[in-house]
């Protein structure tokens, strides 16, 4: 278990805290592995009635560690990529999951919320899906779940433009349950997690399973992953990551778009 993921089990609620605030909680391969292990184990541990995910510092998560993305794009990253295990664990989990979102939730920080059952946002939270801006495609079955949740035109706008979605709009569109003051974020999320933990766990698990087609979600993840890997190896992605490193605006006009 990496120290950048803190785990606590109290009162039937297993809290997973993203604890890399100096890097805006950007998710590394090791962090994905720890999250995947925790979610998978929760399926088998009868003491765990609810999962709660939160982030330290002023940001829920900046998404995938951009350095690791750049290394993959340059063909320098080998070994198992635990992000796939993490996403599949989310899709297959039948344990109720609560999220407390502080500050910005970028990329997978937003798409993972589509697999959570109760989402609380801080008043200054922003949801950002900059996949196309990085010459990539959405993941976590979000290309299926987000249009299903908010409609095609809104989902297209979020994905294609990658502009921040404020907390109040996220609730109005049905991506989150409520907005609270920043100082009330963790207490409110904890209150809801503890409330869910008093409900009959077998019934909650069965209900969640009926509400989600896990097989469909995993199938969509496989399709997204194949296209994602293609995009990571593209000239567009190399330009996007190089521009990010050089702190300049990328220029895609000279590329063929393949």
C-alpha positions in Angstrom: 0.0 0.0 0.0 1.4 3.4 -1.0 1.5 6.1 1.6 -0.2 8.4 -1.0 -3.5 6.5 -0.4 -4.6 6.5 3.3 -7.1 3.9 4.4 -9.3 4.0 7.5 -12.1 1.7 8.5 -14.4 3.1 11.2 -18.0 2.3 11.8 -18.4 0.2 8.7 -17.1 3.1 6.5 -13.9 2.5 4.7 -12.3 5.9 3.8 -9.8 6.2 0.9 -8.0 9.5 1.1 -5.9 10.7 -1.9 -2.8 12.0 0.0 -0.5 13.6 -2.5 -1.5 17.2 -2.0 1.9 18.6 -3.1 1.2 17.1 -6.6 -2.6 18.1 -6.5 -3.3 14.4 -5.8 -2.3 13.4 -9.3 -2.8 9.7 -9.5 0.3 7.5 -10.2 0.3 3.8 -11.2 1.0 2.8 -7.6 -1.9 4.9 -6.3 -4.2 3.3 -8.9 -3.0 -0.1 -7.6 -3.7 0.7 -4.0 -7.2 2.0 -4.9 -7.9 -1.1 -6.9 -6.8 -3.4 -4.1 -8.9 -1.6 -1.6 -12.1 -1.6 -3.7 -11.6 -5.3 -4.6 -11.1 -6.3 -1.0 -14.1 -4.3 0.1 -16.2 -6.7 -2.0 -15.1 -9.6 0.2 -14.9 -7.9 3.6 -18.3 -8.0 5.4 -17.2 -5.3 7.9 -17.1 -2.7 5.0 -20.6 -1.4 4.3 -19.7 1.9 2.5 -16.7 3.3 0.7 -15.9 7.0 1.0 -13.3 8.7 -1.2 -11.8 12.1 -0.6 -8.7 14.2 -1.3 -6.2 16.1 0.9 -5.2 19.6 0.2 -7.0 22.1 -2.1 -7.9 19.7 -5.0 -9.7 16.4 -5.1 -7.3 15.2 -7.9 -5.6 16.6 -10.9 -6.3 13.3 -12.6 -3.6 11.0 -14.0 0.0 12.0 -13.3 0.9 13.9 -16.5 4.5 12.7 -16.3 3.4 9.1 -16.5 1.2 9.9 -19.5 4.1 11.6 -21.2 6.3 8.6 -20.6 3.7 6.3 -22.1 3.3 8.6 -25.1 7.1 8.5 -25.6 7.1 4.7 -25.3 9.1 4.7 -22.0 6.6 3.1 -19.6 6.5 -0.7 -19.1 4.7 -3.1 -16.8 1.1 -3.4 -15.7 -1.0 -0.3 -15.7 -3.1 -0.5 -12.6 -5.6 2.1 -13.8 -7.4 -0.7 -15.7 -7.8 -2.7 -12.5 -9.0 0.4 -10.7 -11.6 1.2 -13.3 -12.9 -2.4 -13.5 -13.1 -2.5 -9.7 -15.3 0.6 -9.8 -17.5 -0.9 -12.5 -17.9 -4.2 -10.6 -18.3 -2.9 -7.1 -21.6 -3.4 -5.4 -20.5 -1.5 -2.2 -22.2 1.9 -1.9 -19.7 4.6 -2.6 -19.7 8.2 -1.4 -17.4 11.0 -2.7 -16.4 14.2 -1.1 -15.0 16.5 -3.8 -12.9 19.5 -2.8 -11.6 21.9 -5.4 -11.0 20.6 -8.9 -11.7 17.1 -10.1 -9.8 16.7 -13.3 -10.1 13.8 -15.8 -10.6 10.5 -14.0 -11.4 12.7 -10.9 -14.6 13.5 -12.7 -15.3 10.3 -14.5 -14.9 8.2 -11.3 -17.8 10.2 -9.8 -20.1 8.5 -12.4 -19.4 5.3 -10.5 -20.1 6.8 -7.1 -23.6 6.6 -5.6 -23.7 9.8 -3.6 -21.5 12.8 -4.4 -21.0 15.9 -2.3 -19.2 18.9 -3.7 -17.5 21.8 -2.0 -18.8 25.2 -2.9 -15.8 25.9 -5.1 -15.6 22.5 -6.7 -15.1 22.3 -10.5 -15.4 19.2 -12.7 -13.1 19.2 -15.7 -12.8 16.6 -18.5 -9.8 17.7 -20.7 -9.3 14.5 -22.6 -9.7 16.0 -26.1 -7.4 18.9 -25.0 -4.7 16.3 -24.4 -5.5 14.5 -27.7 -7.0 11.6 -25.8 -10.5 10.1 -25.4 -12.7 9.7 -22.3 -12.3 6.6 -20.0 -14.0 4.9 -17.1 -17.0 4.1 -19.3 -17.7 7.8 -19.2 -18.3 7.9 -22.9 -21.4 5.8 -22.1 -22.3 7.0 -18.6 -22.0 10.8 -19.0 -24.3 11.1 -22.0 -26.7 8.7 -20.2 -26.6 11.0 -17.2 -26.7 14.5 -18.7 -27.6 14.0 -22.4 -25.5 14.0 -25.5 -25.1 17.7 -26.1 -23.9 18.5 -22.6 -21.6 15.5 -22.5 -20.1 16.5 -25.8 -19.5 20.0 -24.6 -17.8 18.8 -21.5 -15.6 16.3 -23.4 -14.8 18.4 -26.5 -14.1 21.7 -24.8 -12.8 20.5 -21.4 -14.0 23.7 -19.7 -14.7 23.7 -15.9 -18.2 22.8 -14.7 -19.1 24.6 -11.5 -20.6 22.8 -8.5 -24.1 24.2 -8.7 -24.4 23.3 -12.4 -23.0 19.8 -11.7 -25.9 19.2 -9.2 -28.5 20.7 -11.6 -27.3 18.4 -14.3 -27.4 15.3 -12.0 -23.7 14.6 -11.7 -23.7 15.3 -7.9 -26.2 15.3 -5.1 -25.5 18.5 -3.2 -23.1 21.4 -2.7 -22.0 22.4 0.8 -19.6 24.9 2.3 -16.0 23.8 2.0 -15.7 23.5 5.8 -18.8 21.2 5.8 -17.6 18.9 2.9 -16.0 16.1 4.8 -18.5 16.1 7.7 -21.5 16.0 5.3 -20.0 13.2 3.2 -19.1 11.3 6.4 -22.7 11.8 7.7 -24.2 10.4 4.6 -21.7 7.4 4.5 -22.6 6.6 8.1 -26.3 6.9 7.3 -25.9 4.4 4.4 -24.0 2.1 6.7 -27.0 1.6 8.9 -29.1 0.3 6.0 -29.3 -3.5 5.3 -26.1 -4.1 3.3 -27.4 -7.1 1.3 -30.3 -5.0 0.1 -28.1 -2.0 -0.8 -25.7 -4.3 -2.7 -28.5 -6.0 -4.6 -30.1 -2.6 -5.5 -26.8 -1.2 -6.8 -26.2 -4.3 -8.9 -29.7 -4.0 -10.4 -29.1 -0.3 -11.2 -25.8 -0.8 -13.1 -25.0 -3.1 -15.9 -21.4 -4.0 -14.9 -20.8 -6.2 -18.0 -21.7 -3.3 -20.3 -19.5 -0.9 -18.4 -16.5 -3.2 -18.5 -17.1 -3.8 -22.2 -17.2 0.0 -22.8 -14.0 0.4 -20.8 -12.2 -2.1 -23.0 -13.3 -0.2 -26.1 -12.2 3.1 -24.6 -8.9 1.7 -23.4 -8.0 0.4 -26.9 -8.7 3.8 -28.4 -6.9 5.6 -25.5 -3.7 3.6 -26.1 -3.9 4.5 -29.8 -4.3 8.1 -28.9 -1.4 8.1 -26.4 0.9 6.9 -29.2 -0.3 9.6 -31.7 1.5 12.7 -32.9 -1.3 14.8 -31.5 -0.7 13.4 -28.0 3.0 14.0 -28.3 2.4 17.6 -29.2 -0.1 18.0 -26.4 2.2 16.7 -23.7 5.2 18.6 -25.1 3.2 21.8 -25.1 2.1 21.1 -21.5 5.8 20.6 -20.4 6.8 23.8 -22.3 3.8 25.8 -20.8 2.5 26.8 -24.2 -0.6 26.3 -26.2 -0.5 23.2 -28.4 -0.7 23.5 -32.2 -2.7 20.7 -33.8 -3.2 22.6 -37.1 0.0 21.2 -38.7 -0.9 17.5 -37.9 -3.1 15.2 -39.9 -5.5 14.4 -37.1 -4.9 10.6 -37.1 
